[in-house]
Amino acid sequence: MTHDYRRHGTTTLFAALDTAKGKVLTQCRQRHRHQEYLAFLTEIEKNVPETLEVHIIVDNYATHKHPRAKRWFAARPRFHVHFTPTYASWLNQVEIWFNRITQQAIRRGTFRSVKELVEKIDQYVRASNTHAQPWSGSPRPIRSLPKSSDYVNVFPGRHNRHDPSSAYARRV
């Protein structure tokens, strides 16, 4: 930020990531209330074939737990809501996409209006969807957790692996 920085407003970006195709469905709104959230869910419903199950992964923001949102999901059994644990938004793959759009299109940008910002977001989404590929979220595969047999007790005489005072080292 510079001394002459002036904020021209904000937008709320709703995004749904189709991991099978790598495409993103987005919607910019002025606010982030349950009304806007329900409108975005309706947009997802229109764009996803009825034969598919839809898994929605969201954080614990109150909008996502609003009674009207709960009723909306209850009336649509093909939609399944999953809440990320507190402070674990990184588990949600769309957060990786949010990071990409921030780094590649928004950060360090100069926007004289919210309309300009939304146009830049829409331009990025169109380009991203044009070159979409199935989503992995990471170029490297996620390694599974090691088995307990991969650890060796490094303190002789302490053999209880469930005892927090026992220390174990990874076997190499």
Steps between C-alpha positions, in 0.01 A plus 500: 500500500615852431427823682243592236322163502126536474258214534221501243290222650500124525325201352423155633618225269307173518672212320420135432781277373421203275800283587425250219529766228701770677240765419376761743154651527511842661273780602594841640256657743496818706445313825552157658167424663284191484297655215807527278619155606162347407503678165844352429384152604210536257751592228700186581180295484422638152850420372554150638322211323221354714660156484802613702542523876632838613737534794524850641801567723471818705649659807305561819385849404150568638357555151567136415303383806203735468160328550396585143821343366432190709146479356636546148737205545232286670279543191783389270636160604760491221679791669733404785655765725837448663639752748875544531633501854577840650832638367514230233374680192813374323325161485252648256644480147319809380718697745799409280310647205424815707873532566575471129252767395630726775864457395444507124219751453412704806803571720688814405223586256359850475122510476322833489165339579338178615375456144861499375597244764208273407591530130857390579370204703264399218783529246723275713220244546432485124869450423539244779197302382623507139817315604341291775637158588388248760587642838769353719564811708868416517757386247619237747282216626407510866695239692310279736585517867770260613402184684581475869744218413711762316599655834766386743513582872807719555491484880587152626274386779200697375286279281150647525433679171178645647693663785564867412832486687623232261694634202510330164711565194410421143674187370702577189 
